[in-house]
Amino acid sequence: MKTAIITILKPFADWCFELASTIPPAVAVIIYVAVLMVIALWVLTLKVEKPGTDQKFVLPLFLHDLRLWAILILIIQAVIYIVFR
């Protein structure tokens, strides 16, 4: 069974390796950051999510929106990747 799965997936794995080895590192950074920006734009199109609307909060209302925090995390990921690559 193991050999059958390996024989089926080997051509795809070889193709992925060739594709990954042909992309220069600078382009890989651009692709990674572009994917994170597309995800951030997609997050903006989602409906507003506010946790615990039955509780009293002391933070301003716009900080309750989970989309803000998701975008903040995506920005932090992009900055970390760019700085420490």
Backbone bond lengths (Angstrom), bond angles and torsions (degrees), N, CA, C in turn:
res aa  C-N    CA-C-N  psi(-1)  N-CA   C-N-CA  omega(-1)  CA-C   N-CA-C  phi
1 M - - - 1.460 - - 1.529 110.31 -
2 K 1.348 115.26 -43.63 1.454 120.14 -179.16 1.529 111.00 -61.01
3 T 1.318 116.95 -43.05 1.466 120.58 179.84 1.513 111.66 -66.65
4 A 1.310 117.67 -34.17 1.469 120.43 179.24 1.528 110.28 -66.39
5 I 1.313 116.42 -42.04 1.467 120.42 179.21 1.530 110.36 -66.02
6 I 1.337 116.40 -41.08 1.469 120.28 178.72 1.522 110.41 -62.91
7 T 1.327 117.53 -43.33 1.479 120.42 -179.66 1.521 111.45 -64.47
8 I 1.316 117.12 -34.17 1.463 119.85 179.84 1.535 110.84 -73.07
9 L 1.329 117.21 -41.85 1.461 120.66 -173.88 1.530 114.81 -87.80
10 K 1.334 118.67 -14.91 1.466 121.33 -176.64 1.524 113.54 -59.95
11 P 1.333 121.16 -44.85 1.471 118.94 178.71 1.531 112.84 -61.35
12 F 1.318 116.65 -38.85 1.462 120.09 177.98 1.526 110.95 -66.47
13 A 1.326 116.99 -41.50 1.466 121.35 178.34 1.523 110.63 -63.93
14 D 1.320 117.58 -41.30 1.466 120.67 177.11 1.518 111.22 -62.58
15 W 1.324 116.58 -42.03 1.475 120.71 178.89 1.532 110.64 -63.68
16 C 1.325 117.09 -42.68 1.478 120.92 178.28 1.518 110.82 -63.10
17 F 1.336 117.39 -40.79 1.464 120.85 179.05 1.518 110.90 -64.49
18 E 1.325 117.51 -44.46 1.469 120.60 178.79 1.525 111.03 -62.74
19 L 1.315 117.10 -41.79 1.457 121.03 178.82 1.527 111.02 -63.73
20 A 1.326 116.93 -45.18 1.460 120.81 -178.98 1.524 111.81 -67.70
21 S 1.306 117.64 -33.55 1.467 119.36 -178.67 1.528 112.74 -79.38
22 T 1.323 118.45 -16.46 1.467 120.15 178.79 1.527 112.62 -88.02
23 I 1.326 117.74 -16.24 1.468 120.86 -179.17 1.524 109.08 -84.61
24 P 1.342 117.47 122.95 1.478 119.68 177.96 1.531 110.79 -67.55
25 P 1.326 117.43 152.93 1.473 121.03 -178.17 1.528 113.73 -58.06
26 A 1.320 118.57 -36.36 1.469 120.62 -179.80 1.530 110.79 -64.85
27 V 1.317 116.56 -38.81 1.467 120.39 178.18 1.521 110.38 -70.28
28 A 1.336 117.13 -33.53 1.468 120.66 178.22 1.520 110.54 -63.06
29 V 1.329 117.43 -38.91 1.467 121.00 177.74 1.520 109.98 -64.01
30 I 1.331 116.58 -43.62 1.468 121.07 179.39 1.525 110.39 -62.68
31 I 1.302 116.97 -43.03 1.472 120.93 179.64 1.530 110.22 -63.42
32 Y 1.343 116.92 -44.03 1.466 121.34 -179.13 1.524 111.34 -61.72
33 V 1.326 116.56 -47.48 1.464 120.46 -179.36 1.529 110.12 -66.68
34 A 1.327 117.69 -37.48 1.468 120.83 178.18 1.533 110.90 -63.82
35 V 1.327 116.42 -40.75 1.471 119.64 177.97 1.528 110.27 -63.50
36 L 1.331 117.23 -41.34 1.466 119.80 178.19 1.532 111.13 -64.62
37 M 1.333 117.41 -37.36 1.466 119.71 178.52 1.527 111.02 -68.04
38 V 1.320 117.24 -38.37 1.471 120.18 177.42 1.526 109.95 -64.28
39 I 1.321 117.24 -41.48 1.464 120.22 177.17 1.523 110.64 -62.83
40 A 1.349 117.39 -40.21 1.469 120.90 178.11 1.526 110.82 -62.85
41 L 1.325 117.33 -40.66 1.465 120.03 176.90 1.524 110.94 -64.72
42 W 1.319 116.61 -38.73 1.459 120.39 177.94 1.529 110.27 -64.40
43 V 1.336 116.93 -40.28 1.472 121.09 178.87 1.525 109.86 -60.53
44 L 1.330 117.04 -37.77 1.469 120.31 179.53 1.527 112.22 -63.84
45 T 1.333 117.22 -28.10 1.462 119.78 -178.58 1.533 112.72 -81.24
46 L 1.335 116.55 -10.73 1.466 119.35 179.73 1.527 109.93 -72.99
47 K 1.328 115.08 160.81 1.470 118.71 178.96 1.524 109.80 -71.56
48 V 1.303 115.91 158.44 1.459 122.11 -178.54 1.522 109.38 -65.22
49 E 1.313 115.95 129.92 1.462 121.61 178.27 1.521 108.19 -118.25
50 K 1.319 115.57 118.80 1.462 120.36 178.61 1.523 108.56 -125.26
51 P 1.329 116.74 117.52 1.463 118.56 -178.99 1.518 111.61 -75.74
52 G 1.298 116.12 147.76 1.459 122.37 172.56 1.508 114.50 54.35
53 T 1.324 118.51 56.39 1.456 120.41 -178.90 1.522 112.24 -68.19
54 D 1.335 117.41 -13.83 1.458 120.04 179.71 1.530 112.19 -85.89
55 Q 1.339 117.31 -7.77 1.457 120.86 -179.30 1.523 110.07 -96.09
56 K 1.337 115.42 157.58 1.458 120.33 177.41 1.528 108.62 -91.61
57 F 1.339 116.44 126.27 1.453 121.84 -178.62 1.519 109.93 -112.81
58 V 1.326 115.58 149.94 1.459 120.14 177.24 1.526 111.27 -99.22
59 L 1.334 118.01 -11.12 1.462 121.91 178.61 1.523 110.55 -77.36
60 P 1.331 117.51 154.48 1.468 119.30 173.91 1.530 110.81 -59.74
61 L 1.313 116.93 154.02 1.469 121.29 -173.93 1.526 113.62 -60.84
62 F 1.334 118.46 -35.67 1.461 118.58 -176.63 1.535 111.91 -68.80
63 L 1.335 118.47 -19.62 1.463 120.80 177.62 1.529 112.63 -78.91
64 H 1.310 117.86 -9.14 1.468 121.65 178.62 1.517 111.47 -81.18
65 D 1.319 117.17 -18.38 1.459 121.40 -176.65 1.527 109.89 -72.77
66 L 1.329 117.17 121.95 1.455 121.23 -177.83 1.520 112.57 -69.11
67 R 1.326 117.61 -21.11 1.468 120.22 178.65 1.523 110.67 -63.56
68 L 1.324 117.35 -36.80 1.462 121.72 177.93 1.518 110.64 -58.91
69 W 1.306 116.73 -45.61 1.456 121.01 -177.96 1.526 111.41 -70.44
70 A 1.322 117.32 -35.27 1.465 120.35 177.50 1.528 110.37 -64.02
71 I 1.325 116.66 -43.25 1.464 120.35 179.04 1.528 110.19 -67.05
72 L 1.313 117.49 -38.26 1.460 121.14 177.49 1.530 110.82 -61.47
73 I 1.314 117.18 -41.97 1.463 121.31 178.01 1.527 110.60 -64.63
74 L 1.323 117.96 -40.89 1.470 121.00 178.23 1.525 111.13 -63.65
75 I 1.314 117.33 -39.81 1.466 120.56 178.13 1.528 110.34 -65.32
76 I 1.327 117.14 -42.52 1.467 120.92 178.52 1.523 110.52 -62.41
77 Q 1.330 117.37 -41.07 1.464 120.74 177.88 1.522 111.15 -61.34
78 A 1.323 117.12 -43.26 1.464 120.63 179.86 1.521 111.06 -64.72
79 V 1.327 116.89 -42.54 1.469 120.23 179.89 1.531 110.72 -64.79
80 I 1.312 117.26 -44.08 1.464 120.51 178.78 1.527 110.27 -61.15
81 Y 1.312 117.12 -42.03 1.469 120.18 -178.57 1.520 110.41 -66.85
82 I 1.333 117.24 -40.80 1.464 119.94 -178.78 1.540 110.36 -68.85
83 V 1.319 117.33 -42.02 1.464 120.53 -176.58 1.531 112.24 -71.87
84 F 1.328 117.97 -42.90 1.465 120.89 -173.41 1.521 114.53 -104.66
85 R 1.299 119.44 25.04 1.471 120.09 -179.60 1.474 114.07 -74.10
